Amino acid sequence: MIWAPLALALCSLAGCKPPPTDEALDRSLPEQLPTGPSAPIESPNSEGAIWGPSVNTNRVIYGQPGEAPMLALTCEDSGQGTGQNAAMRITRFANADEGSGAFFALIGNGHVARIPVDSTAYRETFIWEGSIAVSDPDIEVLTGPRRITATLPGAGMLTLNPSTLPGALIENCRGTSDLSDDMLSDDAPPAQ
């Protein structure tokens, strides 16, 4: 008998807020629904791809000779050449959906790195960019003499062929070496 007044009270409270409806859902949706993410691209052919110095001395790029780069590494040193607060910006030149984010997985040289990247406006489109501190142990994936696999969801797997340039750039960014000597000793031709 005690349950009857309690049930009546609960029913009256439920009357204050109507239950969810499909009509309310329709009102909350945008007029034009997104069509979904872009179709994934095939993994680029990196056979014969090389690392090369960029016109910017704090940057190295990777790609097929004479073609647009597939990847770039740029030293961003807010410590004015001391290596303090320095980070390596990684740019993957592959189309990205506006507002999207992912983890760029790099595996090689006995290390694994998962670097958060976001879509960044670039000319008329969006590409992937992220950064990792040069003091982060995961950056060592880029410093060794072996091949690296770099996988980005929707942008395929990019194989990075061995070179001393990424490691030299990282050491220079840390403030522990002079990049120009390392670039001159590498057999990679200058790139754009």
C-alpha positions in Angstrom: 0.0 0.0 0.0 3.0 2.3 0.6 4.0 1.7 -3.0 0.9 3.3 -4.5 1.7 6.9 -3.4 5.4 6.5 -4.3 4.5 5.2 -7.8 2.0 8.1 -8.2 4.7 10.6 -7.2 7.3 9.1 -9.6 4.7 9.2 -12.4 4.0 12.9 -11.8 7.7 13.7 -11.8 8.2 11.9 -15.1 5.5 14.2 -16.5 7.8 17.2 -16.0 10.2 16.0 -18.7 8.9 14.3 -21.8 10.7 11.1 -23.0 13.2 11.4 -25.8 11.6 11.4 -29.3 12.8 11.1 -32.9 11.4 14.5 -33.5 13.8 16.0 -30.9 16.7 14.2 -32.5 15.8 15.6 -35.9 15.8 19.1 -34.5 19.3 18.7 -33.0 20.9 17.5 -36.2 22.6 19.9 -38.6 20.6 20.6 -41.8 23.3 18.8 -43.9 24.9 15.7 -42.4 28.6 15.2 -43.1 29.3 12.6 -45.7 31.9 10.9 -43.6 35.7 10.7 -43.6 37.6 10.7 -46.8 38.4 7.4 -48.4 41.8 6.0 -47.3 44.6 6.5 -49.7 47.0 3.8 -50.7 50.4 3.5 -49.1 52.9 5.6 -51.1 55.7 3.9 -53.0 58.9 4.8 -51.1 61.3 2.6 -53.1 64.1 4.9 -54.0 62.9 7.7 -51.8 65.6 9.7 -50.0 66.1 12.2 -47.2 67.4 15.6 -48.2 68.2 19.0 -46.7 65.5 21.6 -47.2 66.1 25.2 -48.2 65.2 25.9 -44.5 68.3 24.8 -42.5 66.2 23.6 -39.6 64.3 21.1 -41.8 64.9 17.9 -43.7 62.4 16.3 -46.1 61.8 12.8 -47.4 60.5 11.8 -50.8 61.2 10.7 -54.4 64.0 12.7 -56.1 62.4 15.6 -58.0 58.9 15.1 -56.7 56.9 16.7 -53.9 58.0 15.5 -50.4 56.0 12.9 -48.5 57.3 13.9 -45.1 59.2 16.7 -43.4 60.9 17.1 -40.0 61.4 20.6 -38.7 63.3 21.7 -35.6 61.2 24.2 -33.5 63.6 25.6 -30.9 62.1 28.1 -28.6 65.3 28.1 -26.5 67.2 30.1 -29.1 69.6 27.3 -30.1 70.1 25.8 -26.7 67.9 22.8 -27.2 65.7 23.7 -24.2 62.0 23.4 -25.1 62.9 22.2 -28.6 60.5 20.0 -30.5 60.5 18.2 -33.8 57.5 19.1 -36.0 56.5 16.2 -38.2 54.6 16.9 -41.3 53.0 14.1 -43.4 52.0 15.5 -46.7 48.8 13.5 -47.1 45.3 14.8 -47.3 43.5 15.0 -44.0 39.9 15.8 -43.2 39.4 19.2 -41.5 39.2 18.9 -37.7 40.6 15.4 -37.6 43.3 13.9 -35.4 45.2 10.6 -35.2 48.3 9.0 -33.9 51.2 8.7 -36.3 52.9 5.4 -35.5 56.7 5.1 -36.2 58.4 1.8 -35.7 62.1 1.2 -36.2 65.6 1.3 -34.8 64.4 -0.6 -31.7 61.8 2.0 -30.8 58.1 2.7 -31.2 56.6 6.2 -31.2 53.0 7.2 -31.3 52.9 10.9 -32.1 49.6 12.8 -32.0 48.9 14.6 -35.2 46.1 17.0 -36.3 44.8 18.2 -39.6 46.4 21.5 -40.4 45.5 24.0 -43.2 48.0 23.9 -46.0 47.4 25.9 -49.2 43.9 24.8 -50.4 43.7 21.6 -48.4 44.6 20.0 -45.0 47.6 17.9 -44.1 48.8 16.1 -41.0 51.1 17.8 -38.5 52.3 17.0 -34.9 55.3 17.5 -32.8 57.5 15.6 -30.3 60.0 17.0 -27.8 63.6 16.3 -28.7 64.1 15.2 -25.1 61.3 12.5 -25.5 62.9 9.1 -25.6 60.4 8.0 -28.3 62.2 10.4 -30.8 65.0 7.9 -31.0 63.0 6.0 -33.5 64.2 8.6 -36.0 67.9 8.6 -35.0 69.1 5.1 -35.9 70.6 3.6 -39.1 67.6 1.3 -40.0 64.4 1.6 -42.0 61.3 3.0 -40.3 57.7 2.3 -41.0 55.4 5.3 -40.4 51.7 4.5 -40.4 48.9 7.1 -40.3 45.3 5.9 -40.4 43.7 6.7 -43.7 47.1 7.8 -45.2 48.7 4.4 -45.5 52.1 3.2 -44.4 55.2 5.1 -45.5 58.6 3.3 -45.4 61.4 5.7 -44.4 64.7 4.6 -45.8 67.8 5.0 -43.7 69.7 8.2 -43.5 71.9 10.1 -41.1 69.9 13.4 -41.8 67.0 12.9 -39.3 69.4 12.0 -36.5 71.7 14.9 -37.3 68.7 17.3 -37.3 67.5 16.0 -34.0 71.0 16.4 -32.5 71.3 19.9 -33.9 67.9 20.7 -32.5 69.1 19.5 -29.1 72.0 21.9 -29.4 74.6 19.1 -29.4 76.0 19.3 -33.0 76.3 21.4 -36.1 73.8 20.3 -38.7 75.7 21.8 -41.7 78.6 19.4 -41.3 76.3 16.3 -41.1 74.4 17.4 -44.2 77.6 17.9 -46.2 78.8 14.4 -45.3 75.5 12.7 -46.2 75.2 11.5 -49.8 71.6 12.7 -50.2 71.3 15.5 -52.7 69.7 18.8 -51.7 65.9 18.9 -52.0 63.3 21.6 -51.9 
